Amino acid sequence: MAKKKHTFAWSPIRRLMKQEGASIVARDAVDLLIDHLEKKAESLTSSAKKFTMHANRKKITKNDLLLALKYE
């Protein structure tokens, strides 16, 4: 099976899971979490972009992301 190319690095996500108490973490579990995080990031960026465009700007700001988090 070919490895899927992720946006997020595998090791930091696995380390984060271990820090939260998961002593043994399966590769599939890390991959699933990475997939979820990527989809969430894409969704938030899309929503933030709408707020940016509404304000006639090109740069997505922290406030745009905060609004996206609030209304998503």
N, C-alpha and C positions, 0 to 999 in steps of 0.2 A: 504494500500500500504506500503510495507517495505521500510525503508530508505536505500538509497545506501551509501555504505562506501566510503568516499572520502579521498584522500591523503591530501588535503588542508583543514584546519579548516574552518567551515562555518562562524563563528562570525567575524574573521578579514576581510574576503572578504566582508561581509555585511557592516562592518564599513568603509572599503575603498570606497565602492559605496556611502555610505552616505556622506563621506568627499568630494566626487566629486559632491555633490549636489542632490543626489537622496534621498529625504526626506522619502519616503515610498518605500520599496524594497520587492517584492514578493519572497517567498521561491524558486519558480521555476526559477526566474531570477538569483538568487544566485547560484543555482544548475547548471544552464546552463553555467554561467561564470566559475564555478569551473571545469566543464567538459572540457571546452575549454582550460583553463590554464593547466590542467593535460595533455591533448593531445599535447599542445605546448611544455611543459616541456619534455615529452617523445621523441618528435621529435628532439628537440635541443640536448638532451642527446645522442640520437642515432647518430646524425651528429657529435657531438663533439667526440664521441667514435671512429669514423672513423679517425679523425685527430690524436687522441691519438695513435691508432694502427699504423698509417702511420709513426709516429715518434718513433715507437718501445718503447712505454711507456705503463704503466698500469694505471697511475693516470691521470684523466681528469683535465686539468688546466684551469685557467681563459682564457688564450689565445685560447685554444681549443673551449671554448664556444663562444668567440668573433668571431672566424672564422666561427663557425656554424651559428651564427646570421647573419654574413655578406653574406654567401652563401646560406642561406635558403630562 
